[in-house]
Amino acid sequence: MLQGRVALVTGAARGIGLAVASELARAGAHAVLHDRDAAANEAALAPLLAAGLNASGLIADLADPEMPGRMREDLNARGFVPDILVLCASAEIREHWDAVSDRALAMQSEVNLHATVRLIQTFLPGMIAGGFGRVIAIGSVQEARPNADCLYYAATKAAQTSMILNLARTVRAPDVTFNVIKPGAILTDRNRAVLADPAYEAAVLERVPLGRIGAPRDCAGVVLLLCRDEGAYINGAEIAVDGGLRL
């Protein structure tokens, strides 16, 4: 299905990123698992390689403005030119609205916004030149249902979505699409701690019409559809994977 494609998935050592990278590798793409944690990245790669799938790792801290360019140099040296870019890495710092720190503002801006622009500037030209490209941002249900502890995180994810929709409208390149997937309450490492509180979990489940917490794999199949020929005419979509939590 995706033989010959190279998929760069940021933040892919765990959670949604790992589920997406694994799904794309199973579909025949060479999955490049990016993360800033080398040990976690190696552990994530091991089962994929053991299964005979095409995958490799890429270590970079997206808070560093120079990293996207270095990532491209690293991949070029290995003969990889990504034609699928899944923007999954993000910084979420939970602070109440009246206590948002300068550190939180800076980190979330760099990773969620600035790195998005830099990665697209780095890899989109190759997609346009090659005549095929998929840029998929992993957004958040908090764009529609924010909470007081994620004031700035929700704002950065909404801004990221605006960027993707802008590109979907203005790039106008054949077979190059831009879409956003918005997960809801997904059982990732990031959410596991708060969902471990029975009262908090019960409150979340009360708001989810499907009555369950999502799994990372719930997002992976949607990404696969967008990358396949069957999803080639989906452009500028905001796809909620949240069990109805946004409603």
C-alpha positions in Angstrom: 0.0 0.0 0.0 2.7 2.5 1.0 5.7 0.7 -0.5 8.4 3.2 -1.4 7.1 5.9 0.9 9.2 7.4 3.7 7.1 8.5 6.7 8.7 10.8 9.3 6.7 10.6 12.5 7.7 13.0 15.3 7.3 12.1 18.9 7.1 8.4 17.9 8.8 6.6 20.8 5.5 6.1 22.6 1.8 6.7 22.5 0.0 7.9 19.4 3.2 8.6 17.5 4.4 5.0 18.0 1.0 3.6 17.0 1.0 5.7 13.8 4.6 4.8 12.9 3.9 1.1 13.5 0.8 1.2 11.3 2.6 3.0 8.4 5.5 0.5 8.6 3.0 -2.4 8.5 1.5 -0.8 5.4 4.9 -0.9 3.6 6.4 2.6 4.3 9.8 3.1 5.8 8.9 4.6 9.2 11.3 7.1 10.7 10.6 7.2 14.4 11.7 10.6 15.7 12.0 11.4 19.4 14.3 13.3 21.8 14.7 10.2 24.1 17.2 7.9 22.6 16.6 5.0 24.9 12.8 5.1 24.4 13.3 5.4 20.7 15.5 2.3 20.6 13.0 0.4 22.7 10.2 1.4 20.3 12.1 0.4 17.2 13.1 -3.1 18.5 9.7 -4.9 17.9 9.3 -3.3 14.5 12.7 -4.4 13.4 12.1 -7.9 14.9 8.9 -8.1 12.8 10.9 -7.4 9.7 9.4 -4.0 9.1 11.3 -1.1 7.6 12.0 1.5 10.3 14.7 3.6 11.7 15.2 6.1 14.5 16.0 9.8 14.5 17.0 11.7 17.7 16.4 15.4 17.9 15.1 18.0 20.4 12.5 20.1 18.5 12.9 22.9 21.0 16.3 23.6 19.2 15.7 25.7 16.1 18.5 24.0 14.2 17.2 20.5 14.6 14.8 20.3 11.5 17.7 21.2 9.2 20.0 18.6 10.9 17.2 16.0 10.7 17.0 16.5 6.9 20.8 16.2 6.6 20.8 13.0 8.6 18.0 11.5 6.5 19.5 12.6 3.2 22.8 10.9 4.2 20.8 7.7 4.6 19.0 8.1 1.4 15.6 9.0 2.9 13.4 11.8 1.6 10.2 11.9 3.6 7.0 12.2 1.6 4.8 11.7 4.7 5.2 14.0 7.7 3.2 13.3 10.9 3.5 16.0 13.4 2.9 14.2 16.7 5.5 15.6 19.0 4.2 18.3 21.3 4.8 19.9 24.6 1.9 20.1 27.1 2.7 21.8 30.4 -0.3 21.8 32.7 -0.5 25.0 34.7 -3.6 26.9 35.8 -4.3 30.0 33.8 -3.2 32.3 36.5 0.1 30.6 37.0 1.3 30.0 33.4 5.1 30.4 33.5 7.4 32.0 31.0 9.1 28.6 30.7 5.8 27.0 29.7 5.1 29.7 27.2 8.5 29.3 25.6 8.6 25.5 25.5 5.1 25.1 24.1 5.7 27.8 21.5 8.9 26.3 20.3 7.7 22.7 20.0 4.1 23.1 19.1 4.3 26.2 16.8 7.8 27.1 15.8 8.9 23.5 15.1 5.8 22.9 13.1 6.7 25.8 10.8 10.4 24.7 10.6 9.6 21.0 9.8 7.2 22.0 7.1 9.7 24.4 5.6 12.3 21.7 5.7 10.3 18.8 4.2 7.4 20.2 2.2 9.5 21.4 -0.8 10.6 17.8 -1.4 7.0 16.6 -1.4 6.0 19.2 -3.9 8.9 18.4 -6.1 8.2 14.7 -5.9 4.5 15.0 -6.7 3.3 13.3 -3.5 3.0 14.5 0.1 1.0 14.0 3.2 1.3 16.4 6.1 -0.8 15.4 9.1 -0.8 17.2 12.4 -2.0 15.5 15.6 -4.1 18.2 17.2 -6.2 18.0 20.4 -9.8 17.9 21.5 -8.8 20.8 23.7 -9.0 23.1 20.7 -12.8 22.7 21.2 -13.0 21.7 24.8 -10.1 23.4 26.6 -9.6 23.4 30.4 -8.1 25.9 32.8 -4.9 23.9 33.3 -4.0 23.9 29.6 -4.8 27.4 28.6 -1.7 28.0 26.4 -1.4 24.4 25.2 -4.9 24.5 23.8 -4.1 27.9 22.1 -0.9 26.5 20.5 -2.8 23.4 19.1 -5.5 25.7 17.7 -2.8 27.8 16.1 -1.2 24.7 14.6 -4.5 23.7 13.1 -4.8 27.1 11.6 -1.4 26.6 9.9 -2.4 23.3 8.4 -5.7 24.6 7.1 -3.9 27.6 5.6 -1.5 25.3 3.7 -4.3 23.1 2.6 -6.0 26.1 1.0 -2.9 27.9 -0.4 -0.3 25.3 -1.5 -2.4 23.8 -4.3 0.1 21.1 -5.3 -1.2 17.9 -6.9 -1.4 15.0 -4.5 0.0 16.9 -1.6 -2.5 17.1 1.3 -2.7 18.7 4.7 -5.0 17.4 7.5 -5.5 17.5 11.2 -6.5 14.6 13.5 -7.8 15.7 16.9 -7.6 13.0 19.6 -9.7 13.1 22.6 -9.1 11.2 25.9 -6.4 8.7 24.7 -4.6 6.4 27.1 -1.1 7.6 26.5 1.8 8.0 29.0 1.0 11.7 29.2 -2.6 11.1 30.2 -2.1 7.9 32.2 -1.3 9.8 35.4 -4.4 12.0 35.4 -6.6 9.1 34.3 -5.3 7.0 37.2 -7.5 9.1 39.5 -10.8 7.2 39.5 -12.8 10.4 40.1 -11.1 12.2 37.1 -11.6 9.1 34.9 -15.2 8.9 35.8 -15.7 12.5 34.9 -14.1 12.1 31.6 -16.1 9.0 30.7 -19.3 10.8 31.6 -18.5 13.2 28.8 -17.6 10.5 26.2 -20.7 9.2 24.4 -18.9 5.9 23.5 -18.2 5.3 27.2 -14.5 4.4 27.0 -11.1 5.9 27.0 -9.4 5.8 23.5 -6.3 3.8 22.6 -3.4 5.2 20.5 -4.3 2.7 17.8 -7.7 4.5 17.4 -5.7 7.3 15.7 -3.4 5.2 13.6 -6.0 3.9 11.2 -7.1 7.4 10.3 -3.6 8.4 9.5 -3.2 5.4 7.3 -6.3 6.3 5.4 -5.1 9.8 4.8 -1.8 8.4 3.5 -3.3 5.9 1.1 -4.7 6.5 -2.3 -8.2 6.1 -0.9 -7.6 9.3 1.2 -6.0 11.3 -1.6 -9.0 13.7 -2.0 -9.2 14.5 1.8 -7.5 17.9 2.2 -8.0 20.5 4.9 -10.0 18.1 7.1 -10.2 18.3 10.9 -11.0 14.7 12.0 -12.0 14.1 15.6 -11.0 10.8 17.1 -12.5 11.4 20.5 -15.6 9.1 20.9 -17.7 12.2 20.8 -16.0 14.1 23.7 -16.0 17.4 21.7 -19.9 17.4 21.5 
